[in-house]
């Protein structure tokens, strides 16, 4: 059985109620249930924190997983610490964003973590998480 971590960063605990025109009306707690049902042959461990040090700590605990799906939220654009952490892992990380970063404000169009990740998915709504999980299936 594949073991995949799904990690959300800052403000993503508000998915479903925050900026619904961008992030939609479905809470992530509801969506992760749907994702777990679709990938019932996987163990999907979910973690969310607004605290960068907690996200980094959880990433370190995921060494040995079959994959990590990471939506760091605004940490994407600012956190070299997060980029360095991803580089230190042997486990592959796929960066996911609900919105299309390239259709948003200029500062959101740069990801300081993208080069450290094995791939990036942006602009497909919550479906991006499913695409990322699928990328770890052999």
N, CA, C and O atoms as CSV, one atom per row, in Angstrom:
chain,resi,resn,atom,element,x,y,z
A,1,UNK,N,N,0.843,-1.185,0.000
A,1,UNK,CA,C,0.000,0.000,0.000
A,1,UNK,C,C,0.890,1.250,0.000
A,1,UNK,O,O,1.797,1.381,0.821
A,2,UNK,N,N,0.617,2.141,-0.914
A,2,UNK,CA,C,1.354,3.404,-0.991
A,2,UNK,C,C,0.996,4.286,0.205
A,2,UNK,O,O,-0.141,4.309,0.675
A,3,UNK,N,N,2.000,5.001,0.671
A,3,UNK,CA,C,1.785,5.956,1.771
A,3,UNK,C,C,2.179,7.343,1.247
A,3,UNK,O,O,3.332,7.588,0.894
A,4,UNK,N,N,1.192,8.236,1.208
A,4,UNK,CA,C,1.391,9.569,0.660
A,4,UNK,C,C,0.931,10.601,1.676
A,4,UNK,O,O,-0.142,10.475,2.265
A,5,UNK,N,N,1.748,11.614,1.872
A,5,UNK,CA,C,1.390,12.723,2.768
A,5,UNK,C,C,0.808,13.852,1.934
A,5,UNK,O,O,1.321,14.182,0.866
A,6,UNK,N,N,-0.265,14.435,2.434
A,6,UNK,CA,C,-0.866,15.623,1.840
A,6,UNK,C,C,-0.711,16.727,2.878
A,6,UNK,O,O,-1.258,16.641,3.978
A,7,UNK,N,N,0.039,17.758,2.519
A,7,UNK,CA,C,0.377,18.817,3.470
A,7,UNK,C,C,-0.088,20.162,2.929
A,7,UNK,O,O,0.236,20.537,1.802
A,8,UNK,N,N,-0.844,20.876,3.739
A,8,UNK,CA,C,-1.293,22.221,3.400
A,8,UNK,C,C,-0.694,23.223,4.366
A,8,UNK,O,O,-0.632,22.987,5.573
A,9,UNK,N,N,-0.257,24.339,3.822
A,9,UNK,CA,C,0.326,25.396,4.634
A,9,UNK,C,C,-0.658,26.492,4.984
A,9,UNK,O,O,-1.863,26.271,5.101
A,10,UNK,N,N,-0.110,27.659,5.144
A,10,UNK,CA,C,-0.785,28.822,5.697
A,10,UNK,C,C,-2.123,29.141,5.002
A,10,UNK,O,O,-2.220,29.188,3.776
A,11,UNK,N,N,-3.127,29.352,5.830
A,11,UNK,CA,C,-4.489,29.747,5.456
A,11,UNK,C,C,-5.295,28.684,4.711
A,11,UNK,O,O,-6.465,28.915,4.407
A,12,UNK,N,N,-4.716,27.553,4.416
A,12,UNK,CA,C,-5.465,26.543,3.680
A,12,UNK,C,C,-6.445,25.778,4.565
A,12,UNK,O,O,-7.272,25.017,4.062
A,13,UNK,N,N,-6.357,25.974,5.863
A,13,UNK,CA,C,-7.376,25.442,6.770
A,13,UNK,C,C,-8.702,26.170,6.600
A,13,UNK,O,O,-9.731,25.725,7.109
A,14,UNK,N,N,-8.677,27.285,5.887
A,14,UNK,CA,C,-9.882,28.083,5.640
A,14,UNK,C,C,-10.505,27.789,4.276
A,14,UNK,O,O,-11.464,28.448,3.876
A,15,UNK,N,N,-9.960,26.799,3.560
A,15,UNK,CA,C,-10.513,26.444,2.253
A,15,UNK,C,C,-11.987,26.108,2.412
A,15,UNK,O,O,-12.375,25.362,3.310
A,16,UNK,N,N,-12.792,26.663,1.538
A,16,UNK,CA,C,-14.240,26.475,1.596
A,16,UNK,C,C,-14.957,27.691,2.150
A,16,UNK,O,O,-16.149,27.883,1.912
A,17,UNK,N,N,-14.219,28.515,2.898
A,17,UNK,CA,C,-14.837,29.732,3.454
A,17,UNK,C,C,-14.047,30.998,3.106
A,17,UNK,O,O,-14.597,32.098,3.166
A,18,UNK,N,N,-12.801,30.862,2.753
A,18,UNK,CA,C,-11.927,32.003,2.433
A,18,UNK,C,C,-11.851,32.207,0.926
A,18,UNK,O,O,-11.561,31.268,0.185
A,19,UNK,N,N,-12.105,33.403,0.479
A,19,UNK,CA,C,-12.002,33.746,-0.945
A,19,UNK,C,C,-12.561,32.626,-1.823
A,19,UNK,O,O,-11.849,32.044,-2.641
A,20,UNK,N,N,-13.839,32.341,-1.637
A,20,UNK,CA,C,-14.463,31.217,-2.334
A,20,UNK,C,C,-14.463,31.385,-3.854
A,20,UNK,O,O,-14.573,30.400,-4.585
A,21,UNK,N,N,-14.342,32.608,-4.329
A,21,UNK,CA,C,-14.255,32.814,-5.780
A,21,UNK,C,C,-12.937,32.271,-6.338
A,21,UNK,O,O,-12.847,31.970,-7.528
A,22,UNK,N,N,-11.937,32.149,-5.501
A,22,UNK,CA,C,-10.631,31.615,-5.916
A,22,UNK,C,C,-10.482,30.160,-5.486
A,22,UNK,O,O,-10.045,29.323,-6.277
A,23,UNK,N,N,-10.844,29.849,-4.231
A,23,UNK,CA,C,-10.551,28.537,-3.657
A,23,UNK,C,C,-11.750,27.593,-3.594
A,23,UNK,O,O,-11.601,26.434,-3.207
A,24,UNK,N,N,-12.929,28.071,-3.965
A,24,UNK,CA,C,-14.111,27.220,-3.973
A,24,UNK,C,C,-14.809,27.148,-2.624
A,24,UNK,O,O,-14.376,27.759,-1.647
A,25,UNK,N,N,-15.901,26.387,-2.591
A,25,UNK,CA,C,-16.752,26.333,-1.394
A,25,UNK,C,C,-16.627,25.026,-0.612
A,25,UNK,O,O,-17.275,24.857,0.421
A,26,UNK,N,N,-15.813,24.118,-1.091
A,26,UNK,CA,C,-15.633,22.827,-0.416
A,26,UNK,C,C,-14.485,22.953,0.581
A,26,UNK,O,O,-13.394,23.406,0.233
A,27,UNK,N,N,-14.740,22.551,1.819
A,27,UNK,CA,C,-13.671,22.573,2.821
A,27,UNK,C,C,-12.678,21.469,2.506
A,27,UNK,O,O,-13.027,20.461,1.892
A,28,UNK,N,N,-11.431,21.667,2.933
A,28,UNK,CA,C,-10.440,20.626,2.660
A,28,UNK,C,C,-10.725,19.373,3.468
A,28,UNK,O,O,-10.414,18.268,3.025
A,29,UNK,N,N,-11.310,19.529,4.640
A,29,UNK,CA,C,-11.658,18.352,5.450
A,29,UNK,C,C,-12.655,17.477,4.702
A,29,UNK,O,O,-12.572,16.250,4.763
A,30,UNK,N,N,-13.604,18.104,3.991
A,30,UNK,CA,C,-14.541,17.325,3.175
A,30,UNK,C,C,-13.833,16.738,1.959
A,30,UNK,O,O,-14.061,15.583,1.600
A,31,UNK,N,N,-12.987,17.523,1.335
A,31,UNK,CA,C,-12.306,17.049,0.129
A,31,UNK,C,C,-11.356,15.879,0.419
A,31,UNK,O,O,-11.280,14.943,-0.376
A,32,UNK,N,N,-10.647,15.917,1.523
A,32,UNK,CA,C,-9.707,14.827,1.811
A,32,UNK,C,C,-10.454,13.501,1.972
A,32,UNK,O,O,-9.909,12.442,1.662
A,33,UNK,N,N,-11.687,13.555,2.450
A,33,UNK,CA,C,-12.507,12.327,2.533
A,33,UNK,C,C,-12.770,11.766,1.137
A,33,UNK,O,O,-12.678,10.560,0.910
A,34,UNK,N,N,-13.101,12.667,0.202
A,34,UNK,CA,C,-13.331,12.261,-1.189
A,34,UNK,C,C,-12.064,11.672,-1.787
A,34,UNK,O,O,-12.110,10.646,-2.464
A,35,UNK,N,N,-10.944,12.315,-1.538
A,35,UNK,CA,C,-9.660,11.847,-2.059
A,35,UNK,C,C,-9.307,10.475,-1.480
A,35,UNK,O,O,-8.810,9.605,-2.196
A,36,UNK,N,N,-9.562,10.287,-0.195
A,36,UNK,CA,C,-9.270,8.992,0.440
A,36,UNK,C,C,-10.156,7.888,-0.128
A,36,UNK,O,O,-9.721,6.746,-0.269
A,37,UNK,N,N,-11.403,8.234,-0.453
A,37,UNK,CA,C,-12.300,7.250,-1.062
A,37,UNK,C,C,-11.811,6.874,-2.448
A,37,UNK,O,O,-11.772,5.694,-2.796
A,38,UNK,N,N,-11.438,7.870,-3.245
A,38,UNK,CA,C,-10.952,7.614,-4.605
A,38,UNK,C,C,-9.675,6.781,-4.590
A,38,UNK,O,O,-9.491,5.903,-5.433
A,39,UNK,N,N,-8.795,7.058,-3.633
A,39,UNK,CA,C,-7.524,6.332,-3.515
A,39,UNK,C,C,-7.536,5.460,-2.263
A,39,UNK,O,O,-6.658,5.567,-1.407
A,40,UNK,N,N,-8.533,4.608,-2.173
A,40,UNK,CA,C,-8.682,3.758,-0.988
A,40,UNK,C,C,-7.558,2.730,-0.866
A,40,UNK,O,O,-7.370,2.135,0.195
A,41,UNK,N,N,-6.816,2.525,-1.948
A,41,UNK,CA,C,-5.690,1.596,-1.908
A,41,UNK,C,C,-4.406,2.271,-1.426
A,41,UNK,O,O,-3.340,1.657,-1.429
A,42,UNK,N,N,-4.512,3.541,-1.011
A,42,UNK,CA,C,-3.377,4.309,-0.478
A,42,UNK,C,C,-3.669,4.742,0.948
A,42,UNK,O,O,-4.823,4.875,1.354
A,43,UNK,N,N,-2.620,4.953,1.682
A,43,UNK,CA,C,-2.754,5.617,2.974
A,43,UNK,C,C,-2.417,7.081,2.745
A,43,UNK,O,O,-1.268,7.419,2.463
A,44,UNK,N,N,-3.413,7.951,2.865
A,44,UNK,CA,C,-3.215,9.384,2.694
A,44,UNK,C,C,-3.218,10.044,4.066
A,44,UNK,O,O,-4.258,10.132,4.719
A,45,UNK,N,N,-2.058,10.502,4.495
A,45,UNK,CA,C,-1.931,11.198,5.774
A,45,UNK,C,C,-2.008,12.692,5.511
A,45,UNK,O,O,-1.277,13.224,4.675
A,46,UNK,N,N,-2.905,13.369,6.235
A,46,UNK,CA,C,-3.140,14.796,6.000
A,46,UNK,C,C,-2.652,15.634,7.170
A,46,UNK,O,O,-2.849,15.286,8.335
A,47,UNK,N,N,-2.003,16.756,6.828
A,47,UNK,CA,C,-1.513,17.699,7.834
A,47,UNK,C,C,-1.677,19.111,7.299
A,47,UNK,O,O,-1.411,19.369,6.126
A,48,UNK,N,N,-2.118,20.029,8.160
A,48,UNK,CA,C,-2.224,21.439,7.805
A,48,UNK,C,C,-1.746,22.274,8.977
A,48,UNK,O,O,-2.061,21.991,10.133
A,49,UNK,N,N,-0.965,23.327,8.656
A,49,UNK,CA,C,-0.536,24.258,9.687
A,49,UNK,C,C,-0.256,25.620,9.070
A,49,UNK,O,O,0.195,25.728,7.930
A,50,UNK,N,N,-0.533,26.647,9.847
A,50,UNK,CA,C,-0.198,28.022,9.468
A,50,UNK,C,C,1.203,28.386,9.946
A,50,UNK,O,O,1.683,29.489,9.682
A,51,UNK,N,N,1.853,27.478,10.639
A,51,UNK,CA,C,3.175,27.708,11.227
A,51,UNK,C,C,4.236,27.009,10.378
A,51,UNK,O,O,4.229,25.783,10.265
A,52,UNK,N,N,5.129,27.766,9.794
A,52,UNK,CA,C,6.148,27.216,8.907
A,52,UNK,C,C,6.989,26.148,9.590
A,52,UNK,O,O,7.295,25.122,8.982
A,53,UNK,N,N,7.364,26.372,10.838
A,53,UNK,CA,C,8.205,25.385,11.522
A,53,UNK,C,C,7.471,24.055,11.694
A,53,UNK,O,O,8.103,22.999,11.677
A,54,UNK,N,N,6.161,24.088,11.858
A,54,UNK,CA,C,5.390,22.844,11.964
A,54,UNK,C,C,5.333,22.124,10.620
A,54,UNK,O,O,5.417,20.897,10.564
A,55,UNK,N,N,5.189,22.888,9.538
A,55,UNK,CA,C,5.187,22.280,8.203
A,55,UNK,C,C,6.537,21.611,7.939
A,55,UNK,O,O,6.589,20.480,7.457
A,56,UNK,N,N,7.626,22.312,8.255
A,56,UNK,CA,C,8.968,21.760,8.074
A,56,UNK,C,C,9.140,20.495,8.928
A,56,UNK,O,O,9.662,19.487,8.452
A,57,UNK,N,N,8.708,20.556,10.168
A,57,UNK,CA,C,8.813,19.391,11.052
A,57,UNK,C,C,8.049,18.199,10.512
A,57,UNK,O,O,8.535,17.069,10.573
A,58,UNK,N,N,6.859,18.440,9.985
A,58,UNK,CA,C,6.077,17.331,9.430
A,58,UNK,C,C,6.735,16.771,8.170
A,58,UNK,O,O,6.747,15.558,7.960
A,59,UNK,N,N,7.280,17.650,7.336
A,59,UNK,CA,C,7.993,17.172,6.143
A,59,UNK,C,C,9.110,16.205,6.526
A,59,UNK,O,O,9.284,15.173,5.878
A,60,UNK,N,N,9.860,16.528,7.562
A,60,UNK,CA,C,10.934,15.639,8.005
A,60,UNK,C,C,10.386,14.286,8.454
A,60,UNK,O,O,11.050,13.264,8.281
A,61,UNK,N,N,9.193,14.266,9.023
A,61,UNK,CA,C,8.584,13.008,9.455
A,61,UNK,C,C,8.110,12.158,8.281
A,61,UNK,O,O,7.799,10.980,8.454
A,62,UNK,N,N,8.052,12.749,7.085
A,62,UNK,CA,C,7.549,12.039,5.907
A,62,UNK,C,C,8.636,11.327,5.118
A,62,UNK,O,O,8.361,10.720,4.083
A,63,UNK,N,N,9.856,11.397,5.600
A,63,UNK,CA,C,10.935,10.659,4.930
A,63,UNK,C,C,10.560,9.182,4.947
A,63,UNK,O,O,10.194,8.637,5.988
A,64,UNK,N,N,10.652,8.550,3.807
A,64,UNK,CA,C,10.252,7.151,3.706
A,64,UNK,C,C,8.859,6.962,3.131
A,64,UNK,O,O,8.480,5.838,2.800
A,65,UNK,N,N,8.090,8.033,3.006
A,65,UNK,CA,C,6.787,7.944,2.339
A,65,UNK,C,C,7.028,7.686,0.850
A,65,UNK,O,O,8.144,7.848,0.355
A,66,UNK,N,N,5.983,7.289,0.153
A,66,UNK,CA,C,6.068,7.095,-1.293
A,66,UNK,C,C,5.922,8.411,-2.048
A,66,UNK,O,O,6.250,8.483,-3.232
A,67,UNK,N,N,5.443,9.432,-1.389
A,67,UNK,CA,C,5.309,10.737,-2.018
A,67,UNK,C,C,4.724,11.754,-1.066
A,67,UNK,O,O,4.091,11.411,-0.067
A,68,UNK,N,N,4.949,13.014,-1.396
A,68,UNK,CA,C,4.408,14.129,-0.608
A,68,UNK,C,C,3.738,15.098,-1.568
A,68,UNK,O,O,4.331,15.529,-2.557
A,69,UNK,N,N,2.499,15.431,-1.260
A,69,UNK,CA,C,1.754,16.449,-1.985
A,69,UNK,C,C,1.741,17.672,-1.089
A,69,UNK,O,O,1.245,17.616,0.036
A,70,UNK,N,N,2.284,18.782,-1.583
A,70,UNK,CA,C,2.463,19.961,-0.737
A,70,UNK,C,C,1.865,21.205,-1.381
A,70,UNK,O,O,2.246,21.598,-2.483
A,71,UNK,N,N,0.926,21.811,-0.675
A,71,UNK,CA,C,0.429,23.142,-1.029
A,71,UNK,C,C,0.843,24.051,0.120
A,71,UNK,O,O,0.168,24.089,1.148
A,72,UNK,N,N,1.945,24.786,-0.038
A,72,UNK,CA,C,2.428,25.610,1.064
A,72,UNK,C,C,1.727,26.947,1.208
A,72,UNK,O,O,2.064,27.726,2.100
A,73,UNK,N,N,0.750,27.230,0.340
A,73,UNK,CA,C,0.102,28.534,0.399
A,73,UNK,C,C,1.131,29.630,0.142
A,73,UNK,O,O,2.012,29.475,-0.704
A,74,UNK,N,N,1.017,30.720,0.863
A,74,UNK,CA,C,1.903,31.870,0.652
A,74,UNK,C,C,3.365,31.584,0.978
A,74,UNK,O,O,4.240,32.349,0.574
A,75,UNK,N,N,3.651,30.495,1.703
A,75,UNK,CA,C,5.052,30.126,1.936
A,75,UNK,C,C,5.759,29.839,0.601
A,75,UNK,O,O,6.986,29.901,0.518
A,76,UNK,N,N,4.989,29.533,-0.420
A,76,UNK,CA,C,5.507,29.253,-1.761
A,76,UNK,C,C,6.439,30.349,-2.254
A,76,UNK,O,O,7.460,30.081,-2.887
A,77,UNK,N,N,6.068,31.582,-1.954
A,77,UNK,CA,C,6.720,32.738,-2.549
A,77,UNK,C,C,7.826,33.322,-1.679
A,77,UNK,O,O,8.548,34.222,-2.108
A,78,UNK,N,N,7.958,32.810,-0.458
A,78,UNK,CA,C,8.852,33.477,0.487
A,78,UNK,C,C,9.815,32.565,1.239
A,78,UNK,O,O,10.788,33.049,1.819
A,79,UNK,N,N,9.569,31.269,1.242
A,79,UNK,CA,C,10.281,30.421,2.191
A,79,UNK,C,C,11.421,29.618,1.582
A,79,UNK,O,O,11.218,28.535,1.034
A,80,UNK,N,N,12.616,30.168,1.690
A,80,UNK,CA,C,13.806,29.424,1.306
A,80,UNK,C,C,14.027,28.261,2.271
A,80,UNK,O,O,14.596,27.237,1.893
A,81,UNK,N,N,13.580,28.417,3.505
A,81,UNK,CA,C,13.666,27.325,4.482
A,81,UNK,C,C,12.897,26.114,3.964
A,81,UNK,O,O,13.377,24.984,4.050
A,82,UNK,N,N,11.719,26.350,3.434
A,82,UNK,CA,C,10.909,25.263,2.897
A,82,UNK,C,C,11.597,24.636,1.676
A,82,UNK,O,O,11.617,23.413,1.537
A,83,UNK,N,N,12.147,25.455,0.813
A,83,UNK,CA,C,12.878,24.938,-0.353
A,83,UNK,C,C,14.049,24.065,0.091
A,83,UNK,O,O,14.250,22.978,-0.450
A,84,UNK,N,N,14.810,24.527,1.058
A,84,UNK,CA,C,15.956,23.754,1.553
A,84,UNK,C,C,15.511,22.449,2.206
A,84,UNK,O,O,16.182,21.426,2.072
A,85,UNK,N,N,14.400,22.482,2.901
A,85,UNK,CA,C,13.870,21.262,3.524
A,85,UNK,C,C,13.503,20.244,2.458
A,85,UNK,O,O,13.847,19.068,2.572
A,86,UNK,N,N,12.807,20.691,1.425
A,86,UNK,CA,C,12.415,19.777,0.346
A,86,UNK,C,C,13.652,19.174,-0.307
A,86,UNK,O,O,13.675,17.981,-0.611
A,87,UNK,N,N,14.675,19.984,-0.524
A,87,UNK,CA,C,15.923,19.487,-1.122
A,87,UNK,C,C,16.588,18.427,-0.257
A,87,UNK,O,O,17.285,17.552,-0.771
A,88,UNK,N,N,16.379,18.499,1.047
A,88,UNK,CA,C,17.028,17.546,1.954
A,88,UNK,C,C,16.340,16.183,1.988
A,88,UNK,O,O,16.897,15.216,2.509
A,89,UNK,N,N,15.135,16.105,1.435
A,89,UNK,CA,C,14.355,14.870,1.487
A,89,UNK,C,C,14.692,13.944,0.327
A,89,UNK,O,O,15.002,14.399,-0.774
A,90,UNK,N,N,14.630,12.656,0.581
A,90,UNK,CA,C,14.740,11.673,-0.493
A,90,UNK,C,C,13.374,11.436,-1.132
A,90,UNK,O,O,13.289,11.058,-2.301
A,91,UNK,N,N,12.320,11.654,-0.374
A,91,UNK,CA,C,10.957,11.474,-0.861
A,91,UNK,C,C,10.608,12.596,-1.828
A,91,UNK,O,O,10.872,13.767,-1.553
A,92,UNK,N,N,10.014,12.236,-2.957
A,92,UNK,CA,C,9.615,13.237,-3.943
A,92,UNK,C,C,8.436,14.058,-3.443
A,92,UNK,O,O,7.540,13.554,-2.767
A,93,UNK,N,N,8.465,15.348,-3.801
A,93,UNK,CA,C,7.416,16.295,-3.416
A,93,UNK,C,C,6.810,16.888,-4.680
A,93,UNK,O,O,7.530,17.342,-5.569
A,94,UNK,N,N,5.480,16.880,-4.755
A,94,UNK,CA,C,4.767,17.565,-5.828
A,94,UNK,C,C,4.087,18.790,-5.222
A,94,UNK,O,O,3.308,18.685,-4.275
A,95,UNK,N,N,4.401,19.945,-5.787
A,95,UNK,CA,C,3.814,21.223,-5.355
A,95,UNK,C,C,2.438,21.370,-6.007
A,95,UNK,O,O,2.289,21.167,-7.212
A,96,UNK,N,N,1.444,21.721,-5.207
A,96,UNK,CA,C,0.079,21.900,-5.709
A,96,UNK,C,C,-0.442,23.266,-5.279
A,96,UNK,O,O,-0.202,23.725,-4.162
A,97,UNK,N,N,-1.163,23.902,-6.204
A,97,UNK,CA,C,-1.872,25.148,-5.892
A,97,UNK,C,C,-3.263,25.065,-6.481
A,97,UNK,O,O,-3.439,24.662,-7.630
A,98,UNK,N,N,-4.247,25.448,-5.691
A,98,UNK,CA,C,-5.640,25.399,-6.115
A,98,UNK,C,C,-5.882,26.396,-7.245
A,98,UNK,O,O,-6.530,26.072,-8.240
A,99,UNK,N,N,-5.365,27.589,-7.087
A,99,UNK,CA,C,-5.554,28.627,-8.114
A,99,UNK,C,C,-4.417,28.584,-9.124
A,99,UNK,O,O,-3.382,27.961,-8.886
A,100,UNK,N,N,-4.620,29.250,-10.248
A,100,UNK,CA,C,-3.578,29.375,-11.253
A,100,UNK,C,C,-2.659,30.516,-10.841
A,100,UNK,O,O,-3.005,31.687,-10.997
A,101,UNK,N,N,-1.499,30.178,-10.320
A,101,UNK,CA,C,-0.568,31.197,-9.839
A,101,UNK,C,C,-0.236,32.225,-10.914
A,101,UNK,O,O,-0.037,33.401,-10.614
A,102,UNK,N,N,-0.178,31.786,-12.148
A,102,UNK,CA,C,0.247,32.670,-13.230
A,102,UNK,C,C,-0.850,33.624,-13.690
A,102,UNK,O,O,-0.602,34.517,-14.500
A,103,UNK,N,N,-2.046,33.436,-13.181
A,103,UNK,CA,C,-3.145,34.342,-13.481
A,103,UNK,C,C,-3.451,35.284,-12.330
A,103,UNK,O,O,-4.469,35.976,-12.336
A,104,UNK,N,N,-2.571,35.306,-11.349
A,104,UNK,CA,C,-2.792,36.116,-10.149
A,104,UNK,C,C,-1.776,37.237,-10.065
A,104,UNK,O,O,-1.095,37.541,-11.044
A,105,UNK,N,N,-1.673,37.845,-8.908
A,105,UNK,CA,C,-0.758,38.971,-8.716
A,105,UNK,C,C,0.669,38.558,-9.046
A,105,UNK,O,O,1.033,37.387,-8.942
A,106,UNK,N,N,1.470,39.539,-9.446
A,106,UNK,CA,C,2.851,39.261,-9.861
A,106,UNK,C,C,3.651,38.524,-8.802
A,106,UNK,O,O,4.395,37.599,-9.126
A,107,UNK,N,N,3.510,38.923,-7.528
A,107,UNK,CA,C,4.314,38.283,-6.483
A,107,UNK,C,C,3.964,36.818,-6.297
A,107,UNK,O,O,4.779,36.052,-5.783
A,108,UNK,N,N,2.755,36.407,-6.709
A,108,UNK,CA,C,2.347,35.004,-6.571
A,108,UNK,C,C,2.849,34.126,-7.715
A,108,UNK,O,O,2.724,32.903,-7.654
A,109,UNK,N,N,3.401,34.724,-8.732
A,109,UNK,CA,C,3.821,33.974,-9.912
A,109,UNK,C,C,5.176,33.310,-9.749
A,109,UNK,O,O,5.589,32.533,-10.610
A,110,UNK,N,N,5.874,33.600,-8.666
A,110,UNK,CA,C,7.177,32.981,-8.426
A,110,UNK,C,C,7.090,32.009,-7.256
A,110,UNK,O,O,6.595,32.340,-6.179
A,111,UNK,N,N,7.578,30.817,-7.498
A,111,UNK,CA,C,7.645,29.808,-6.449
A,111,UNK,C,C,9.108,29.565,-6.126
A,111,UNK,O,O,9.887,29.168,-6.992
A,112,UNK,N,N,9.474,29.806,-4.880
A,112,UNK,CA,C,10.861,29.542,-4.478
A,112,UNK,C,C,11.085,28.059,-4.192
A,112,UNK,O,O,12.223,27.633,-3.993
A,113,UNK,N,N,10.013,27.273,-4.171
A,113,UNK,CA,C,10.156,25.839,-3.907
A,113,UNK,C,C,10.079,24.975,-5.160
A,113,UNK,O,O,10.459,23.805,-5.119
A,114,UNK,N,N,9.597,25.527,-6.272
A,114,UNK,CA,C,9.336,24.719,-7.472
A,114,UNK,C,C,10.553,23.926,-7.925
A,114,UNK,O,O,10.427,22.753,-8.277
A,115,UNK,N,N,11.718,24.538,-7.923
A,115,UNK,CA,C,12.926,23.851,-8.391
A,115,UNK,C,C,13.311,22.680,-7.491
A,115,UNK,O,O,14.000,21.761,-7.935
A,116,UNK,N,N,12.876,22.703,-6.242
A,116,UNK,CA,C,13.187,21.625,-5.303
A,116,UNK,C,C,12.194,20.460,-5.416
A,116,UNK,O,O,12.451,19.364,-4.920
A,117,UNK,N,N,11.064,20.713,-6.070
A,117,UNK,CA,C,10.008,19.705,-6.192
A,117,UNK,C,C,10.172,18.905,-7.477
A,117,UNK,O,O,10.822,19.350,-8.423
A,118,UNK,N,N,9.572,17.716,-7.496
A,118,UNK,CA,C,9.637,16.902,-8.706
A,118,UNK,C,C,8.642,17.372,-9.754
A,118,UNK,O,O,8.767,17.025,-10.929
A,119,UNK,N,N,7.657,18.158,-9.342
A,119,UNK,CA,C,6.671,18.699,-10.268
A,119,UNK,C,C,5.788,19.714,-9.581
A,119,UNK,O,O,5.758,19.808,-8.354
A,120,UNK,N,N,5.062,20.479,-10.394
A,120,UNK,CA,C,4.151,21.503,-9.880
A,120,UNK,C,C,2.833,21.436,-10.636
A,120,UNK,O,O,2.808,21.257,-11.853
A,121,UNK,N,N,1.737,21.582,-9.896
A,121,UNK,CA,C,0.394,21.577,-10.468
A,121,UNK,C,C,-0.306,22.829,-9.961
A,121,UNK,O,O,-0.342,23.086,-8.757
A,122,UNK,N,N,-0.858,23.602,-10.881
A,122,UNK,CA,C,-1.463,24.878,-10.505
A,122,UNK,C,C,-2.686,25.144,-11.372
A,122,UNK,O,O,-2.650,24.979,-12.591
A,123,UNK,N,N,-3.776,25.559,-10.717
A,123,UNK,CA,C,-4.919,26.050,-11.468
A,123,UNK,C,C,-6.037,25.064,-11.731
A,123,UNK,O,O,-6.976,25.396,-12.454
A,124,UNK,N,N,-5.976,23.871,-11.175
A,124,UNK,CA,C,-7.017,22.885,-11.411
A,124,UNK,C,C,-7.959,22.712,-10.224
A,124,UNK,O,O,-8.655,21.702,-10.118
A,125,UNK,N,N,-7.977,23.696,-9.338
A,125,UNK,CA,C,-8.816,23.597,-8.157
A,125,UNK,C,C,-8.345,22.461,-7.265
A,125,UNK,O,O,-7.169,22.100,-7.273
A,126,UNK,N,N,-9.256,21.909,-6.506
A,126,UNK,CA,C,-8.909,20.792,-5.618
A,126,UNK,C,C,-8.487,19.552,-6.404
A,126,UNK,O,O,-7.795,18.685,-5.870
A,127,UNK,N,N,-8.896,19.467,-7.655
A,127,UNK,CA,C,-8.514,18.339,-8.517
A,127,UNK,C,C,-6.986,18.216,-8.626
A,127,UNK,O,O,-6.468,17.135,-8.906
A,128,UNK,N,N,-6.273,19.322,-8.405
A,128,UNK,CA,C,-4.810,19.286,-8.451
A,128,UNK,C,C,-4.224,18.289,-7.462
A,128,UNK,O,O,-3.202,17.663,-7.742
A,129,UNK,N,N,-4.869,18.139,-6.303
A,129,UNK,CA,C,-4.390,17.171,-5.309
A,129,UNK,C,C,-4.521,15.746,-5.856
A,129,UNK,O,O,-3.633,14.913,-5.671
A,130,UNK,N,N,-5.635,15.483,-6.528
A,130,UNK,CA,C,-5.849,14.169,-7.114
A,130,UNK,C,C,-4.796,13.887,-8.185
A,130,UNK,O,O,-4.258,12.782,-8.257
A,131,UNK,N,N,-4.508,14.882,-9.011
A,131,UNK,CA,C,-3.475,14.728,-10.021
A,131,UNK,C,C,-2.121,14.425,-9.402
A,131,UNK,O,O,-1.361,13.600,-9.908
A,132,UNK,N,N,-1.829,15.108,-8.294
A,132,UNK,CA,C,-0.559,14.888,-7.607
A,132,UNK,C,C,-0.477,13.482,-7.022
A,132,UNK,O,O,0.544,12.810,-7.165
A,133,UNK,N,N,-1.532,13.038,-6.371
A,133,UNK,CA,C,-1.542,11.665,-5.835
A,133,UNK,C,C,-1.368,10.666,-6.969
A,133,UNK,O,O,-0.591,9.717,-6.861
A,134,UNK,N,N,-2.098,10.888,-8.057
A,134,UNK,CA,C,-1.999,10.001,-9.218
A,134,UNK,C,C,-0.560,9.910,-9.725
A,134,UNK,O,O,-0.133,8.856,-10.194
A,135,UNK,N,N,0.172,10.992,-9.633
A,135,UNK,CA,C,1.552,11.006,-10.134
A,135,UNK,C,C,2.459,10.036,-9.373
A,135,UNK,O,O,3.522,9.664,-9.871
A,136,UNK,N,N,2.054,9.631,-8.187
A,136,UNK,CA,C,2.848,8.695,-7.394
A,136,UNK,C,C,2.441,7.237,-7.597
A,136,UNK,O,O,3.056,6.335,-7.028
A,137,UNK,N,N,1.412,7.006,-8.400
A,137,UNK,CA,C,0.947,5.645,-8.658
A,137,UNK,C,C,1.781,5.011,-9.764
A,137,UNK,O,O,2.022,5.644,-10.792
A,138,UNK,N,N,2.216,3.799,-9.574
A,138,UNK,CA,C,3.007,3.090,-10.603
A,138,UNK,C,C,2.133,2.089,-11.312
A,138,UNK,O,O,2.599,1.389,-12.211
